[in-house]
Amino acid sequence: MNRSRDSYTGASWLRVESKDQRDALPPKQRAAMLADLDGVPDSAPVAVRADTLRTLLACQAPPTSTRGASIRNESRGVTYLATVARGTDGVHLRSVEVVPDHVPADPRVWRIPERILTETTAEVLALEAASGDAADSFAWGVDWPDPDRPPSAEELAELVNASVTRHAIAERYGRALNTVDQWLRVARRERPELFPERRRGPKPQPLGSKTPEAQSAPGEERKPKMGNERGGQRE
């Protein structure tokens, strides 16, 4: 199951949490047990030590694993292998492995984009659950946005406050950039307290207009310059 976000692409991945136990029984012990069983009928009872029996049962159990995502950033040449966990205050990154294409790697690959990895992993798991690929129901609380529903002012404010660009929002919702600009204008008008204050520079002067210092008040004569243009000295 795949999901793209900005310059990152996520795909399904399983993190193995326990080692395969099929070779846990020492070879000499295995050989001795087989020798003891040689010629014994299948219906005959045999005595087995408790620790040996536990080892044999553990060998039958498959290794445990956790569903996660393999997240690729092609431009930086790195793959992140991530899992997430749900806490009382939301979804958090549980584990991450950094696998660069080359060593030495671009130093930027070691700066973990925690928010992107967390949300992308959660979105991959959500898609797995929606398609029936996941063994358990998805309950992380992060869903890929519905393309038929415009985001709320709260959702847009969260993205803006996280420094998500307008182009990234357009890609996330599969809409044109002018549509995103319209959403943002409406959201800022309805819920201005949610958004950071916009910085405004000085108002640009029309081409050819005079600066405030060069303008004269109505009815006021402009004072002549003192001195000529060349030397700046009075004649």
For each residue, the residues with C-beta under 8 A, 3 or more apart:
1: 11 12 124 127 128 131 133
2: 9 10 11 12 124
3: 9 10 11 69 120 123 124 127 144
4: 8 9 10 171
5: 8 9 10 116 119 120 123 168 171 172
6: 116 168 171
7: 73 74 75
8: 4 5 71 72 73 113 116 117 120
9: 2 3 4 5 71 72 74
10: 2 3 4 5 69 70 71 72 120 121 123 124
11: 1 2 3 69 70 71 72 124
12: 1 2 67 69 70 124 128 133
13: 67 68 69 70 81
14: 65 66 67 68
15: 65 66 67 68 81 83 95
16: 19 63 64 65
17: 63 64 65 66
18: 21 63 64
19: 16 63
20: 23 63
21: 18 24 58 59 61 63
22: 59
23: 20
24: 21 55 58 59
25: 29 30 52 55 56 59
26: 29 30
27: 30 31
28: 31 32
29: 25 26 32 33 52
30: 25 26 27 33 34
31: 27 28 34 35
32: 28 29 35 36
33: 29 30 36 37 52
34: 30 31 37 38
35: 31 32 38
36: 32 33 40 46
37: 33 34 40 46
38: 34 35
39:
40: 36 37 44 46
41: 44
42:
43:
44: 40 41
45:
46: 36 37 40
47:
48: 52 53 56
49: 52 53
50: 53 54
51: 54 55
52: 25 29 33 48 49 55 56
53: 48 49 50 56 57
54: 50 51 57 58
55: 24 25 51 52 58 59
56: 25 48 52 53 59 60
57: 53 54 60 61
58: 21 24 54 55 61
59: 21 22 24 25 55 56
60: 56 57
61: 21 57 58
62:
63: 16 17 18 19 20 21
64: 16 17 18
65: 14 15 16 17
66: 14 15 17 83 94
67: 12 13 14 15 83 125 128 134 135
68: 13 14 15 81 82 83 84 95 121 124 125
69: 3 10 11 12 13 81 82 83 120 121 124 125
70: 10 11 12 13 79 80 81
71: 8 9 10 11 79 80 81 82 116 117 120 121
72: 8 9 10 11 78 79 80
73: 7 8 76 77 78 79 80 109
74: 7 9 77
75: 7
76: 73 106 108 109
77: 73 74 100 101 102 105 106 109
78: 72 73 98 99 100 101 105 106 109
79: 70 71 72 73 99 101
80: 70 71 72 73 96 97 98 99 112 117
81: 13 15 68 69 70 71 96 97 99
82: 68 69 71 93 94 95 96 97 117 118 120 121
83: 15 66 67 68 69 93 94 95 96 121
84: 68 91 92 93 94 118 121 122 125 140
85: 91 92 94
86: 90 91 92 139 140 141
87: 90 91 92
88:
89:
90: 86 87 141
91: 84 85 86 87 118 122 140 141 142
92: 84 85 86 87 118
93: 82 83 84 96 112 114 117 118 121
94: 66 82 83 84 85
95: 15 68 82 83
96: 80 81 82 83 93 112 117
97: 80 81 82
98: 78 80 109 110 112
99: 78 79 80 81
100: 77 78 103 105 106 109
101: 77 78 79 105
102: 77 105
103: 100
104:
105: 77 78 100 101 102 109 110
106: 76 77 78 100 109
107: 110 111
108: 76 111
109: 73 76 77 78 98 100 105 106
110: 98 105 107
111: 107 108
112: 80 93 96 98 117
113: 8 116 117
114: 93 117 118
115: 118 119 162
116: 5 6 8 71 113 119 120
117: 8 71 80 82 93 96 112 113 114 120 121
118: 82 84 91 92 93 114 115 121 122 142
119: 5 115 116 122 123 142
120: 3 5 8 10 69 71 82 116 117 123 124
121: 10 68 69 71 82 83 84 93 117 118 124 125
122: 84 91 118 119 125 126 140 141 142
123: 3 5 10 119 120 126 127 142 143 144
124: 1 2 3 10 11 12 68 69 120 121 127 128
125: 67 68 69 84 121 122 128 129 134 138 140
126: 122 123 129 130 138 140 142 143 144
127: 1 3 123 124 130 131 144
128: 1 12 67 124 125 131 133 134 138
129: 125 126 132 133 134 136 137 138
130: 126 127 138
131: 1 127 128
132: 129
133: 1 12 128 129
134: 67 125 128 129 137 138
135: 67
136: 129
137: 129 134
138: 125 126 128 129 130 134
139: 86
140: 84 86 91 122 125 126
141: 86 90 91 122
142: 91 118 119 122 123 126
143: 123 126
144: 3 123 126 127
145: 149 151 155 172 173
146: 149
147: 173 174 175
148:
149: 145 146
150: 173 183
151: 145 155 156 159 173 183
152: 155 156 187
153: 156 157 186 187 190 191 194
154: 157 158 191 194
155: 145 151 152 158 159
156: 151 152 153 159 160 169 183 184 187
157: 153 154 160 161 187 191 194 195
158: 154 155 161 162
159: 151 155 156 162 164 168 169 172
160: 156 157 163 164 184 195 196
161: 157 158 195 196
162: 115 158 159
163: 160
164: 159 160 168 169 172
165: 168 169
166: 169 170 177 180 181 184
167: 170 171 177
168: 5 6 159 164 165 171 172
169: 156 159 164 165 166 172 173 180
170: 166 167 173 174 175 176 177 179 180
171: 4 5 6 167 168 174
172: 5 145 159 164 168 169
173: 145 147 150 151 169 170 180
174: 147 170 171
175: 147 170 179 180
176: 170 179 180
177: 166 167 170 180 181
178: 181 182
179: 170 175 176 182 183
180: 166 169 170 173 175 176 177 183 184
181: 166 177 178 184 185
182: 178 179 185 186
183: 150 151 156 179 180 186 187
184: 156 160 166 180 181 187 188
185: 181 182 188 189
186: 153 182 183 189 190
187: 152 153 156 157 183 184 190 191 194 195
188: 184 185 191 192 195
189: 185 186 192
190: 153 186 187
191: 153 154 157 187 188 194 195
192: 188 189 195
193:
194: 153 154 157 187 191
195: 157 160 161 187 188 191 192 198
196: 160 161
197:
198: 195
199:
200:
201:
202:
203:
204:
205: 209 211
206: 209
207:
208:
209: 205 206
210: 214 215
211: 205 214 215
212: 215
213:
214: 210 211
215: 210 211 212
216: 220 221 222
217: 220
218:
219:
220: 216 217
221: 216
222: 216
223:
224:
225: 229
226: 234
227: 231 232 233 234 235
228: 231 232 233 235
229: 225
230:
231: 227 228
232: 227 228
233: 227 228
234: 226 227
235: 227 228
